[in-house]
Amino acid sequence: MTDNSETEDKTAADLVEPEEESKTEEKSIIIASDLFPEQLLIVPLYDRPLFPKMMLPVIISDEELEEHMMKVMKDSLKYIGLVFSFRENEEDEGKLSGTGVVAKIVQASKQANAPLQVVVQVMERFEIVKLQKKQPVMQARVRYWYDQDPGSEEELKAYSVSIINAIKELVQLNPLFKEELGLLMGRVNLKEPGTLADFSASMTTASGKELQKILETRRIKQRIEKALILLKHELEVSKLQSRISQKIEER
């Protein structure tokens, strides 16, 4: 189980459950949520993880997973678990992370000769309690967790202002961030430092592994500190790109 004070390098591979495990044992392990199912269909994400409160399309490229989802969406499938899976290359099967997000399926569309696309509303974080490997899909029993008391309000407000200022500076260097800033300001505020950390981290070009560390961080102060580090790095890269472009134009 992930400790409340820090993240740990636990992956879903450590939680594989044999399919014949008894229902009695299952009930003794899981802490059921009043809102979301205690067992989820797992959809691996190979590019980068997603964060709560995001709404965006997800492409289902695996044919067996697509076929299964097309069948069950007609009946009972409303929520899926989105979990980042790190892989060295496209041939690599991937290493599933132990923390993911539950997402509500808002819309699904399937065009001829194109993969299934589902629009999802990402809801909350979860940790995988037990992973059940089934063909052609993976199911997992999960435990949901929510943002804790953020602690010192003044300190977190200062961090939040620093993040907003860093993003504004990024917009000046790279206009492509302007739309991202508009989305950010429209969805979060300084009273939601955890969500601000999530969204600001997702705006960066950080790797999937770096973003997964943000997703796994429970303490909001630590999460917003990590997000600010990613933003500062993004700012330095943008400044360097700006100087390079200026030198080329001067030649």
Secondary structure, DSSP 8 states (H G I E B T S, - for coil): ---SSS----BGGGGEE-TT--HHHHHHH----SSS-SEEEEEEESS----TT-EEEEEE--HHHHHHHHHHTTTT--EEEEEEEE-SSTTS--EEBSEEEEEEEEEEE--TTS-EEEEEEEEEEEEEEEEEE-SS-EEEEEEEE-------HHHHHHHHHHHHHHHHHHHHH-TTHHHHHHHHHHH--TT-HHHHHHHHHHHS---HHHHHHHHH--SHHHHHHHHHHHHHHHHHHHHHHHHHHHHHHH-
